[in-house]
């Protein structure tokens, strides 16, 4: 893959995340200051490589799970936690710090992630799994079909035992679409961060949303939440 093809792929992913409609060559031609024919040729090559697809004739292109994976891998090579957090991460820290109990702090962090991302939020609190944000998740255009909702439900029914069994080892873990161990047809991505808490050295907080999402922002927020919880409710009690 050439650098230009990668830039076009990443532009398709970011445009699709924002607009929720297939991305056409005209839009990309304006972004890259070239002809639509040039963009169509590059999109054809990306489609042959399996990174994008055309949902129906005459439509633009949307990313595949493989395209998202390449994009997420590139993000994971960059530092996710900024030295100067923006207003949203500062607000997240304020809400967590306002809680006097560890379980309240974790719930507050999950609720904040739900508000900031529009995704479903979840976290482990000891042996319990706290989940919030069903309304926002199922309001997304991807979940108009009942089959998609059922697939998400299957994933959620099995996510707690799966987390206990697999215990994701990275500070930030991203499972995209068909990579999810259950609910492979759900077209959702799970972004999970591990953190230490008074309940366990392997507590988890994260979000579940459509594969079409702003991964850079979501991954950064989830990682910030994990770090803040570890700093505020774990370090202070040890």
Secondary structure as UniProt FT lines:
FT   HELIX           3..19
FT   HELIX           25..32
FT   HELIX           36..48
FT   TURN            49..50
FT   STRAND          52..53
FT   TURN            57..58
FT   STRAND          61..63
FT   HELIX           65..76
FT   HELIX           87..97
FT   HELIX           102..117
FT   STRAND          120..125
FT   TURN            126..127
FT   STRAND          128..132
FT   HELIX           134..138
FT   HELIX           141..143
FT   HELIX           146..166
FT   STRAND          172..176
FT   HELIX           177..179
FT   TURN            184..185
FT   STRAND          188..195
FT   STRAND          203..210
FT   HELIX           215..229
FT   HELIX           230..234
FT   HELIX           235..237
//
